[in-house]
Amino acid sequence: MLNHKKPLKIAAAVAALFLSHNALALTVYSAGPGKLIDTLAADFKKATGIQVDVFQADTGKVMARLQAEASNPRADVVISASWDSAQDLDRRGWLLPFQSANAAQVPAQYKQPAYVAQALSALSIVWNSKSGTPRPADWSDLTLPAFKDKVTMPDPAQSGASLDLLSGLQSRQNERAWQLFKALKENGMIIAGPNAQAMNPVLQGSRAAVFGAVDYVALGNVAKGESVEVIFPRSGTVIAPRPMMILKSSKTPDDARKFIDYVLSPQGQARVAEAYLIPARADIAIQRPALKDIKLLPESPDAANVASRAALLHRFSSLFGRK
């Protein structure tokens, strides 16, 4: 006798399998480090069963892709290396307000109604101790004859953290910052693309120092035994918060909220600490210099010194002859 129920069960199973394969995955666009976002995505899937598709690139490419997809957005969550980029998207009305309960331990200056820091980095000088150059102690030391043609800098148009440094120096020092960049250019400093492209010549010994390197990348290299030192300039530096945000156009906003919650959980923030970043939460153990150990540039009393992203990049590109 034929079992008429069996084909129905098979059909139902096939339909369920089809639906599971076509369920919407959470799409995250993230500015480096690649290993960290891949680990967070895998951990999140293991904890929740939610698939995460990742696009990882430098901040410039992430923002360019968002702009190119403006008429048909694909990303649900964006993690940038520049606080300025989150402010820009928020002003344009692209972001979905969300305050994670796990953000309670994040300092107030690193969270807003529509975005919150995933982590923090500090901008530094990275110096190759075998380069035959004197150990630099401040930004201006890299303009000395000993560093002629021996300095690299990440491109602020591609590196969000480098843009934060440029913005911080300009807002706090105004024309003195541009005089510094002019002197660096005259001393042969090259603008080398994203952070890795600026760091590699220094690791290889063909250049002596990076001006404005993100500290976590270099700290990872130090841990591997590379002959480089991370130096926080004596005059002060800039902290670059790495904002996380949900796009208002997200097709899976509930899953996006869960992802933000997870990254800000103790488990997620411990993964951040493993990447030598400073976790956004103040209650997570780290094995690197803490915020309290890093001297920051003094705030400028003149708020009018703050320039737009476009204006900063235009002036910087004009100075260094870049289009």
N, C-alpha and C positions, 0 to 999 in steps of 0.2 A: 504493500500500500504506500502510495506517495505521501510524503510529508509536506503539505502545502505551506506550513509555517516556516520551514527551513529557508526557502528562498527569500521570504520576507525578512527573516533575521539577518541573512547575508546582505540583503539590500540596505537594511538599516545600518549595519556595521560599515558598509562601504560609504554610505552617506555621511556617517559620523566621522569617518576617516577623512573624507573629502573636506568637510567643514573644518576639521582641526588643522588641515594643511593650508586652508585658506583664511584662517583667523588672522586678524590684523596683528602684526608684530609691532612692538614699540620701536620707533626709529630715533636714535640718538646721534646727533652731530656733535663731535667733541674735538676741541683743540688739544693735542697731545697731553700727557704721554700715552702712547698707544697701548702699552702693556697694562697701564692702570685701567683704562676704560674697558679693555677686553676682559680683565679680571672682574671688574665690577659687574659687567654684563653677564658673565658666567655665574657669578655668585647670586645675582638677582634672579636669574632663571632657575637656579637650583632651589632658591628659597620660595619662589612664587609660581614657577612653571611658566612664566611669561617670557616669550622669545624677544630678544633685543637685537635689532639690526644696527650696526655701528658704521658711521662714516667718520674717520679720524684724519685730521689734517691740521695745518697751522691755522691760526685765527683768520688770517687774510683769506684763505681758501674757503673756510667754513662760512664766513660772512658773504663772500662772493657767491657761493652756492645758494645760500638763503635768498639773496637778492635775485638770482637767476630763476629761482623757483617761486617767486612772489605770487604769481598768478595761479600756481598749483602747488602749494606747500607740501612737502613730504615729511619734514622733521616733526617730531613731537617734543623732544627735549633737546636743548642746546647747552653745551658747556663751552665757554669761551675762556681765553686767557687774558681778556681785557675787560675791566669793569665798564669802561667807556662804551663798549659794544652793547652791553645790557642796557645801559642808560639810553642809548640811541634807539634800540628796538622798543623799549618801553615808551619813549616819547612818540614813536610812530604808531603806538597802539597795537603792537603785534603780540604782546605777552598776556598770559592768563594769570591773574593774581592767585597766589597760593602761599600760605604760611604753614610749613611743616611743623608738627609738634616737636620733631627732633631738632628744630632750629633754636630751641630755647637756650642751648648752651653756646650759640654763635653770637659773638659780640655784635652790638646794635649797628655799628658802622659797616658791618659786612652782610647786612640783610635789608631787603626792601620788600614792599608788598608783592612784587611780581618776580623777584629774583633773590638768590641767596648764594653766598660763596660755597663752593665745593671744597676749596682749599686756598692757601695763600702761598705766594713765593716772594722772595726779596731779590731785587736786582743787585748784581755784584760785579766786581772785577774778578775774572778768573785768570790766574797767572801761572805760566809754566815755570816751575822753579829751576829747571835745567836750561832755560833759554839764554842764560848769560846776561840777563838784564837785572837791574836793581828791583827789589820787591816794591811794588807801588803801594802807597798807603791811601791815596785819594784819586778821584777822577782826573784831576789836572796833571797828575804825575805822568799820565799816558801821552801828554803833549811834549814831554821832554825829548831831547835828541836821542837818548838811549832807546826810545821806542819808535824811532823813525821807521815807517813802513812795516811795523811789527804788531799792529793792533787791528782787530776785527770788531764789528758790531752787528748784531742781528738787525734786519731791516724792520723798522716799525710798521711798514705796510703789510708785513707778513706775520710778525711776532706781536701778539697782543701785549705781552709783558714789556717788550721793548717800547711799544707805543705808550704804555703807562709810565715808563721811565722818562720818555721824552716829554710827556704831558706834565709829569711831576716836576722835572727840572725847569721847564718853561714857566709853570705857574708859581714856583717858589723863588726862582732867580731871574725871571724875565730875560732881559737882554744879556745878562751875564751867562745864561745857559747857551745862548746862540754864539756868544764869543768863544765859549768852550768848544762847541761843535766846529766852529770855523778853525780854531787852532788844531783840533784833531784832524780835520780834513787836510790842513796844510802839512801836518806831520805824517800824512800817508795812510790814515785809517781807512780801511775798506768796509763797505756795507755788503754783508755776505749772505743775504737771504735769511731763512729761518734760523732758529737757535743752533741746530745741529751743524749747519753749514758755517756758522761763525765759530763754533767750538772745535770742529775737527782740525783745522790748521794749527790750533794751539795745542791740542792733544798730540798731533804729529810732530810738533816742534818747528814748523815752518813759520809760525807767528808766535809772539810771546804772550799776548794777553787779549782777552775779550772785554770790551767796554759794554757793560749792561747785560751780562749773562744772567739767565734765570738760575738761581742758586741750586735748585733741586737736581738739575741735570748734572752740574759739576760735582755736587756732593755724591751723586751716584758713581761718577768716575773716580772720585777720591777713594770711595769704598772698594773699588776694583783695583786700587793700587797705582792709578795714574799719577804722574808727577806734576799735578796741578794743585793750586791752593785757591780756595774761595775767600775773597777779601771784601769785607763790607767797608766802604770808604769812610774815613774819619769825619768827613763833613756831613755824612748822612746819605741815606738812600731812600728808595720808594718801595712800598709793599704793593704787590700786584695781586688783588683778589681774583679768583677764577669763578665767575658767576655761573650758576645753573638757572635755567628758566624753561618754562613750558610755553610753547607757542599757542596762541588763542585758536589757531586753525587745527590743532591736534585732533586727530580722529579717535584717539584713545586717551582722553584726559585723565580718566581714573587710573589707568596703568602708569601714566606719566607722573601722577602724584605719588603713587607707590614707589616709583623709581627714585624720586627726590627723597622721599622718606628713607629709603634704604641707604642711599649714599650718605645721608646725614645720621644714620644709625651708628652706634659704637663699632659694629662690624665693618660698615662701609668706610668710616673714618679711619679705622685701623689700616685698611688697604691704602688709603691716601698717605698715611704716615710711612708705610713701607716704600713709597715712591720718593721719599725724602722731601715731600711737600709738607707745609705746615697745615694740619687739619683745620677746617673752619671752626669746629667745636673746640672750646678751650679746655675740655676735660679729657683729652686724648693724649696718651703718652707719646713722646717723640724722642728720636735719637739724633738730633741736629740742633743748631742754634734756634732758640725760641724768639718770639717777637720781642720780648723784654731785653734780649741780648743784642739786638740790632738797632743802631742809631738811625733815626729817620731824619730826613731833611725837614727843617722847621717850616711850618705852614706860613704862607705869605699872607700879610694883612690885607692885601689888595686882591679881592675876589675877581676883579676885572682882568687879572692876568690869565685866567683860564681861557684857553683857546679851543675852538672846535676841532674834532678829529680831522676833518677835511683841511682846515687851515694849517694845522700842525704838519700833516703829511705833505702838503703842498710846499710849505717853506723848507722842510727838511729835504725833500726831493730836489728842490731848486738849488739848495746849497751844495748838495753832493752830485748834482748833474744827473739825477735819475728821473725817468719819465713814469 
